């Protein structure tokens, strides 16, 4: 999804690798520890991803999807929507439990409990439809995050020291760059996943503050 986000994006990445020092590939950290960061590009121009954050991001995508679908979309279609969260719905109950477990990764790491809850590695037919939809949203969210990090290279943010105010502007510019590329897909086959993925990616950053 990253390489094909726009027809020319891969060529832009290759240009940055061949001419401006961007390192090919991604450094992927599998750490059995609490979340400290999401993703970043370092001074050596390597992009880094962390599995514990990605794990949290997937739980957020799942919870957003299930709670919206079961408590807003379906009730509206059935004309039973009353604005209340039905926490007794088994899907919603498990989604909330999963999300709380995902948030707990900011305090301590524990992976075993996730296999008792909805997850992308081992799941039943009962939850298959939500798992597969979540995977699509998650990939879109991660695409947004990776483009954001790439844009720091593209805009030359790594080549100078920035003040606190300038760093904030750089972050907003990187968000705008990622959104500008991804929005080209909003009307396509994966458009819904991309739109929700952007919301999930930006929402996930709230928990790092």
C-alpha positions as CSV (number, residue, x, y, z in Angstrom):
1,X,0.0,0.0,0.0
2,X,2.9,2.3,0.8
3,X,4.6,1.8,-2.5
4,X,1.4,2.3,-4.5
5,X,-0.2,5.1,-2.5
6,X,0.2,7.3,-5.7
7,X,1.6,6.2,-9.1
8,X,4.8,8.1,-8.6
9,X,5.5,7.7,-4.9
10,X,7.9,4.8,-5.3
11,X,10.0,6.8,-7.8
12,X,10.1,9.7,-5.2
13,X,11.4,7.3,-2.6
14,X,14.0,5.8,-4.9
15,X,15.2,9.3,-5.7
16,X,15.6,10.1,-2.0
17,X,17.6,6.9,-1.6
18,X,19.8,7.4,-4.6
19,X,20.4,11.1,-4.2
20,X,19.7,12.3,-0.7
21,X,20.9,9.6,1.6
22,X,17.6,7.9,2.7
23,X,18.4,4.4,3.8
24,X,16.4,1.7,2.1
25,X,14.2,-0.6,4.2
26,X,12.8,-0.2,7.7
27,X,14.3,-1.0,11.0
28,X,11.7,-3.0,12.8
29,X,12.0,-3.3,16.6
30,X,10.5,-6.3,18.3
31,X,10.8,-5.3,22.0
32,X,9.2,-7.0,25.0
33,X,8.8,-3.6,26.8
34,X,6.2,-0.9,27.3
35,X,5.6,1.6,24.5
36,X,8.0,4.6,24.4
37,X,7.6,5.8,20.9
38,X,5.6,5.0,17.7
39,X,7.9,5.5,14.7
40,X,10.6,7.9,13.7
41,X,13.4,8.6,11.2
42,X,16.8,9.1,12.7
43,X,19.7,11.3,11.8
44,X,21.2,8.5,9.8
45,X,18.0,8.6,7.7
46,X,16.7,5.2,8.8
47,X,13.0,4.8,9.4
48,X,12.2,2.9,12.6
49,X,9.0,1.0,13.6
50,X,8.2,-0.6,17.0
51,X,6.0,-3.7,17.3
52,X,4.6,-2.8,20.7
53,X,3.2,0.4,19.3
54,X,1.9,-1.4,16.2
55,X,0.2,-3.8,18.5
56,X,-1.6,-1.0,20.2
57,X,-2.5,0.6,16.9
58,X,-4.2,-2.6,15.8
59,X,-6.3,-2.7,19.0
60,X,-7.3,0.9,18.4
61,X,-8.3,0.1,14.8
62,X,-10.4,-2.9,16.0
63,X,-12.1,-1.0,18.8
64,X,-13.0,2.0,16.6
65,X,-14.5,-0.3,13.9
66,X,-16.5,-2.6,16.2
67,X,-17.9,0.1,18.5
68,X,-18.9,2.3,15.5
69,X,-20.4,-0.7,13.6
70,X,-22.3,-2.2,16.5
71,X,-23.4,0.9,18.3
72,X,-23.9,3.5,15.5
73,X,-24.1,2.0,12.0
74,X,-26.2,-1.1,12.6
75,X,-28.7,0.6,15.0
76,X,-29.1,3.5,12.5
77,X,-29.9,1.0,9.8
78,X,-32.3,-0.8,12.1
79,X,-33.8,2.5,13.3
80,X,-33.0,1.6,16.9
81,X,-30.2,4.1,17.5
82,X,-30.5,5.9,20.8
83,X,-27.0,7.4,21.2
84,X,-26.0,4.9,23.9
85,X,-23.1,2.5,24.0
86,X,-24.4,-1.1,24.4
87,X,-21.6,-2.6,26.4
88,X,-23.5,-5.9,26.7
89,X,-23.0,-6.6,23.0
90,X,-20.4,-9.4,23.0
91,X,-18.4,-7.8,20.1
92,X,-18.4,-4.4,21.9
93,X,-17.5,-6.0,25.2
94,X,-14.5,-7.8,23.7
95,X,-13.5,-4.7,21.7
96,X,-13.4,-2.6,24.9
97,X,-11.4,-5.3,26.7
98,X,-9.0,-5.4,23.8
99,X,-8.6,-1.7,23.7
100,X,-7.9,-1.5,27.4
101,X,-5.3,-4.2,27.0
102,X,-3.7,-2.2,24.2
103,X,-3.5,0.9,26.3
104,X,-1.9,-1.1,29.1
105,X,1.2,-1.5,26.8
106,X,2.0,2.1,27.7
107,X,2.7,0.9,31.3
108,X,4.0,-2.7,30.9
109,X,4.4,-5.3,28.2
110,X,2.4,-8.6,28.3
111,X,1.6,-10.4,25.1
112,X,-0.1,-13.6,26.2
113,X,-3.4,-11.9,27.1
114,X,-3.9,-10.7,23.5
115,X,-4.5,-14.3,22.3
116,X,-7.5,-14.5,24.5
117,X,-8.9,-11.4,22.7
118,X,-9.5,-10.5,19.1
119,X,-6.1,-10.5,17.3
120,X,-4.9,-10.9,13.7
121,X,-2.9,-14.1,14.2
122,X,-5.3,-16.5,15.7
123,X,-9.1,-15.9,15.5
124,X,-12.4,-17.7,15.0
125,X,-14.9,-17.5,12.2
126,X,-17.1,-15.7,14.8
127,X,-14.9,-12.6,14.6
128,X,-13.3,-13.1,11.2
129,X,-15.2,-10.3,9.4
130,X,-14.1,-7.7,11.9
131,X,-10.5,-9.0,12.0
132,X,-10.2,-8.7,8.3
133,X,-11.7,-5.2,8.1
134,X,-9.4,-4.2,11.0
135,X,-6.3,-5.5,9.1
136,X,-7.2,-3.3,6.2
137,X,-7.7,-0.2,8.4
138,X,-4.4,-1.0,10.2
139,X,-2.4,-1.2,7.0
140,X,-3.8,2.1,5.9
141,X,-2.9,3.7,9.3
142,X,0.6,2.3,9.1
143,X,0.9,3.7,5.6
144,X,0.0,7.1,6.9
145,X,2.6,6.9,9.6
146,X,5.4,5.7,7.3
147,X,4.7,8.5,4.8
148,X,4.8,11.0,7.6
149,X,8.2,9.8,8.6
150,X,9.4,9.7,5.0
151,X,8.3,13.3,4.6
152,X,10.8,14.5,7.2
153,X,13.4,13.3,4.8
154,X,11.6,14.7,1.7
155,X,11.3,18.2,3.3
156,X,14.9,18.1,4.6
157,X,13.9,18.3,8.2
158,X,16.8,16.1,9.2
159,X,19.3,18.5,7.7
160,X,19.0,21.3,10.3
161,X,18.3,21.9,14.0
162,X,14.8,23.2,14.6
163,X,13.3,25.2,17.5
164,X,10.4,23.8,19.4
165,X,8.0,25.9,17.4
166,X,9.6,24.9,14.1
167,X,9.5,21.2,15.1
168,X,5.7,21.5,15.6
169,X,5.4,23.1,12.2
170,X,7.5,20.3,10.7
171,X,5.1,17.7,12.3
172,X,2.0,19.4,10.9
173,X,3.7,19.7,7.5
174,X,4.5,16.0,7.6
175,X,0.9,15.1,8.5
176,X,-0.3,17.3,5.6
177,X,2.0,15.6,3.2
178,X,0.9,12.1,4.2
179,X,-2.8,13.1,4.0
180,X,-2.2,14.8,0.6
181,X,-1.0,11.5,-0.8
182,X,-3.5,9.2,0.9
183,X,-6.5,11.2,-0.1
184,X,-5.9,10.3,-3.7
185,X,-7.3,6.8,-2.7
186,X,-10.4,8.0,-0.9
187,X,-12.6,7.3,-3.9
188,X,-11.0,4.0,-4.8
189,X,-11.6,0.4,-3.7
190,X,-9.8,0.8,-0.4
191,X,-11.1,4.4,0.2
192,X,-13.0,3.6,3.3
193,X,-10.0,1.8,4.9
194,X,-7.8,4.7,4.0
195,X,-10.2,7.3,5.6
196,X,-10.6,5.4,8.8
197,X,-6.9,4.5,8.8
198,X,-5.9,8.2,8.8
199,X,-8.3,8.8,11.8
200,X,-6.8,5.8,13.6
201,X,-3.2,6.9,13.0
202,X,-3.8,10.4,14.2
203,X,-5.9,9.3,17.2
204,X,-3.1,6.8,18.3
205,X,-0.7,9.7,18.7
206,X,-2.9,11.2,21.5
207,X,-1.8,8.3,23.7
208,X,1.9,9.2,23.3
209,X,1.3,12.6,24.9
